[in-house]
Amino acid sequence: MTQTTPALICLSTGGYQLAQELAQTMGDVEIHGLKKRLPDCAIAFDNTIDHVRSLFRKGQPIIGICASGILIRALAPLLADKWAEPPVVAVAEDASCAVPLLGGHHGANELARWIADILEGAAAITTAGELNFGVALDEPPRGWRIANPDYAKDVAAALLNHDPVSLEVEAGEAVWLEEKGLSFEDVGFPRIRISDRDVEPDGNELLFHPPVLALGVGCERNCPADHLIEHALATLASAGLSRQSIGCVVSVDVKANEAAVHALADVLGVPARFFTPEELEAQTPRLKNPSDVVFDEVGCHGVAEGAALAAVGGLGELVVEKQKTDKATCAIGRSPVDLQPVALGRAQGYLSVIGIGPGSDEWRSPQATQALREATDVVGYGLYLDLVEDLIVGKDRHESGLANEEKRARIALDLAAEGKRVCLVCSGDAGIYALATLAFELLDKENKPEWNRLRIDVAPGISALQACAARIGAPINHDFCTISLSDLLTPWEDIQRRLKAAADGDFVVAFYNPRSKRRVTQIEKARDILLTGRPAETPVVLGRNLGRATESLEVITLGELTSDHADMLTMVLVGSSQSRVIERGVNKWVYTPRGYEKKMKVQS
């Protein structure tokens, strides 16, 4: 899968500082650093050549703050298809220039110019078309498609040679060509043809499809995706319109969580956008097939036609009126100018509740990292947001105090309901004593329509329990449980009952929230309950600030455990009666046997 977030490759401290400066302005980028020189970089790598090749194979744009030769030597063996390869730009460490090495017409020239503007340097553009015209025929504006990209070089060559080239505009506008002062003939070959029709280019024309069509759709709840896709494509085909000119799929907001609508948008490679019933009702005078039945159901007299018309605006027109099956409807509107989906209606809101782990970047899951990169807004306790600061540069940041969990969850849900892509950030694992359950509890109890339409996922993280266990050995390799000693939300009587059950069951026990300024004695009461079911010599692991610079790890016995051993940043891991301590010189490990000794053959 192609990854569109550029990777800034740094090999030195100077390169890292330049990358940080670029990231402040560019926003949605990743900083990758050579581990032996930049060990604290968010994404670190050991081998530059291997890492650059890996990014290139994934289709990720590469901005190397290094010598051009390094990137050329790394990527030369991989070069095969210029249409499929990601852009690659080399940036001088002194910020003097940005050089597009690969994919000049597919984003590299644009990246180089952007970087040069930020750094007040020069963009070393060498592609002939852009040097002469300031435009690349095989890199049209966003949303445009080329039916026959291989023919672009022939047309560009003709223009460079001052041969006559004609321009035929059947749909949309050709402003991006005309504003460059290019001279075109009225008729003749070769020619540039701009059309939203489903036609095959002849041998002497470069055919562009502009994003001027809005595909309005409606469907019954849980409509099969294949049914809607087949109906939409058939509607386009019968009208002789090209799917390549679809700029967006549009519908009413009650369909924002309809899987079939999103599947159709994915097939067409365009965004899905949604309008309120009130916005669609405003289109009623322009509808060809208004329906009182639809109005009674969703509050507007037409979904497919209304959405198509709302998308193309007052100067647009309905070119295909509602086409209906037993499960779905389609209609198509045409705009006189390029559609800009981001300005139409709103996207389906997306809330990702993520756990960033105990604090170390290497313990953060790729899913959580990707969610942070793609977010428009991040919500969380300020300290947790600071831990991922390099990933959220340029994003809207919403933070609140440690005790304001419900406020944070509500903010995240409401922002997502506005069509934004939101990350609700938790430490550790979002589903273990964190905010995932609160988000779903609010969703359950309040049943707000705008929340119910959201796409919500939970990105798991490494819990402090797992981090502590991994640091010390394998203490939770058999049955274990976790118990929070905080009685803010759970009555102390319930906590005591669970402690007694853990003692009776001889579980390894992880204590979350072991102590606060207000709660001092609970940990000692918990110790006494566990001592009813295991010996005082049972090992206890104390892990504090795990994964951070101030991390500490200590092993004591259950009999020694007091409230002075813990605070809210401490993970207390109490072994079972079977847990063991191994000491070998300076090394100390704790593990809990699973029963392998019954089939072990110990060799002396």
Sequence and secondary structure as in RCSB ss.txt:
>XXXX:A:sequence
MTQTTPALICLSTGGYQLAQELAQTMGDVEIHGLKKRLPDCAIAFDNTIDHVRSLFRKGQPIIGICASGILIRAL
APLLADKWAEPPVVAVAEDASCAVPLLGGHHGANELARWIADILEGAAAITTAGELNFGVALDEPPRGWRIANPD
YAKDVAAALLNHDPVSLEVEAGEAVWLEEKGLSFEDVGFPRIRISDRDVEPDGNELLFHPPVLALGVGCERNCPA
DHLIEHALATLASAGLSRQSIGCVVSVDVKANEAAVHALADVLGVPARFFTPEELEAQTPRLKNPSDVVFDEVGC
HGVAEGAALAAVGGLGELVVEKQKTDKATCAIGRSPVDLQPVALGRAQGYLSVIGIGPGSDEWRSPQATQALREA
TDVVGYGLYLDLVEDLIVGKDRHESGLANEEKRARIALDLAAEGKRVCLVCSGDAGIYALATLAFELLDKENKPE
WNRLRIDVAPGISALQACAARIGAPINHDFCTISLSDLLTPWEDIQRRLKAAADGDFVVAFYNPRSKRRVTQIEK
ARDILLTGRPAETPVVLGRNLGRATESLEVITLGELTSDHADMLTMVLVGSSQSRVIERGVNKWVYTPRGYEKKM
KVQS
>XXXX:A:secstr
    S EEEE SHHHHHHHHHHHHHH S EEEEETTT TTSSEEES HHHHHHHHHHHT  EEEES HHHHHHHH
GGG   TTTS  EEEE TTSSEEEEEE GGGTHHHHHHHHHHHHT EE    HHHHHHS  TTS STT EES GG
GHHHHHHHHHTT   EEEESSS  HHHHTTT   BSS SSEEEE  B     TTEEEEE S EEEEEEE TT  H
HHHHHHHHHHHHHHTB GGGEEEEEEEGGGTT HHHHHHHHHHTS EEEE HHHHHTTGGG SS  HHHHHHHSS
S SHHHHHHHHH TT EEEEEEEE SSEEEEEEE SS   GGGSSB   EEEEEE BSS GGGS HHHHHHHHH 
SEEEEEHHHHHHTGGGSTTSEEEEE TT HHHHHHHHHHHHHTT EEEEEESB TTSSSSHHHHHHHHHHH  HH
HHT EEEEE    HHHHHHHHHEETTSSSEEEEE   SSS HHHHHHHHHHHHHHT EEEEES   SS  SHHHH
HHHHHTTTS TT EEEEEESTTSTT EEEEEEGGG  GGG  TTEEEEE  TT EEEEETTEEEEE   SGGGT 
    
